[in-house]
Structure formats: C-alpha cells, structure tokens
Amino acid sequence: MKKLLLSISLLTIIISFQSCSKYPDNAGGSVFSKQFRLTYTDWASTEVIITSISQGVYEDDFTEIFDYDINFNADGTIEGILVADTRSINGQIVTETIDERWMWRNNKSEIHFPDNGGKETWEIRRLDLTNFWIVATDTETDVITEVKFEPIN
C-alpha cells in the first residue's frame, strides 16, 4: 500500500512539474536550471525574422542573411560572432564580434545587455536543452528581431 501511495505521489509531482513553464513557447518544465540551459551550450541561429514598422519591414525572413553563433558564459559575458551577408541586397559581408556583458531581468524571463546602453532586451520565448528562442527589441532603432537558436554539434 505504501508503494502505491508513493507511486501516485511521484506521478502527481511529475505531471504537475511538466505542466508549468516560465516561457510562453516552452512545452513544459525542466530539471536543469535556466542558467545551465543557457550557459553551457554554444548556440547557432536557425531562423531570423525582422520587423521594423518605421522602416516598413513586417516579419521578413532574414535567415539567409544573418548568422549568429553565440555562447553565454556563466561569468556574465557573451561571446560570439554575427555574420551579415547582404550581397543579395547590393551589400557586402559584414562580420561583427560579440563580446559584452549580459544579465538576467524580470525573474529570468529576459536577458539584458548593459554595455549597449540598455537599448536592447531579449525576451526569452523558449529555453531548453535543444532550443533557445528570443524576441530582441532594440528601442533605439525600432527593430524587433525574432531569433531561433539550436545547439552547435
């Protein structure tokens, strides 16, 4: 009888744990901390969608133009590279090194970058071991960028 009660209790805990999620697009909870899921993975962009009402851009797919490879370090720094291949729109290839500080905001539902004057915040839409989805809002340029990342193998 004790084993049955213990089994039912464990099952109830597991079901209730998996039904709650902090991020809107997550399917369920995780036994790994947010810090672990974010910082111990090298992330590469798989989808980049940009919206800028003032510039007349509405959910345009820029996946073929922008390529992000980033790594959040546990010490509060982020390293990576952004490659923008704008040759298809009469531009050039631009490579930008990412090397700045980051910090959690709003109960770890957002990532803030204090080095860029606080103009950009990333709202986390999904964060698990295989997906990291964000909506980045740049208040200075009126650009909203939705980026989906997957781990680099």
Order of alpha helices (4+ residues) and beta strands (2+ residues): alpha-alpha-beta-beta-beta-beta-beta-beta-beta-beta-beta-beta
